[in-house]
Amino acid sequence: MVGTQRFPKPKFTPGLEDGTKKKGAAAPVSIPSGKGAVGKNSTHQSGALHCSGEAKYTDDMGLPSGGLEGCLIHSTTAGCDIKSIDATEAEAMEGVVKVVLYDNLAKTGGNNKLGPIIKDEEVFGTKRVRHVGMVLGIVVAETLEIAQEAMRCVKVEYENFDENVIVSIEEAIAVKSFYEMTDHTIESGDIAAALETPGAVVVEGKFRLGGQEHFYLECNTTMCVPTETGMTVYTSSQAPTKTQMYCASATGLPANKVVCKMKRMGGG
């Protein structure tokens, strides 16, 4: 792997960071090794490991003794309801320990609602399938290969298909499909009077903003290690606190019983 970075030569202003000491000024600031001053080029802390292929990711960590592998069960369609999920064949396979669905989560007292701000998603799907790839459950087995094979044996039946699935903003507006909790208005003063003011300038228009994701250098993987009072989670995430809260909510544990340790993700 070869990379090149070009940028204009920065303009430096003499000061404490450059060790310049004027009469009566404070002593120069000592910059620790590896932490360059503002405007100066600095090597990424993990750059050498990433470029050499020696960086350790979550998937490179060895499982503890007795560790099990998991494979998520995803929906294969959208705009419909879940009629039934039959995991009988999967659970009968040698090496399969458990197929975990919503009913299993509910018995533990966990919260199936999920979301960073508005909890409008589910840990495991219960009824309506809103997108392809929605998580319906997880197969836990002795090896990843067995878990993957068993996952393909889980039979999911769907019903009540919607012929008019909403896939764009315009379609959602046309049928007035909105999340009421997201309806916010920012107003300052009398809007009607302001628009009638002589010389008032009214600006109208539309813009479209598409979400973007950066390319991940790592397959997202998580390892959960049970402890005496909770669990330790090693996650391929850049948001360890959010992951901690998700895991605590879904398992019914106090947040202080879930320790989340962030591993590298996407080169971060």
Beta strands, then each sheet from edge to edge (+ up, - down):
strand 1: 69-74
strand 2: 80-86
strand 3: 96-100
strand 4: 113-114
strand 5: 121-122
strand 6: 128-129
strand 7: 135-141
strand 8: 155-159
strand 9: 222-226
strand 10: 231-235
strand 11: 258-262
sheet 1: 1+ 7- 3+
sheet 2: 6+ 2- 8+
sheet 3: 4+ 5-
sheet 4: 9+ 10- 11-
end
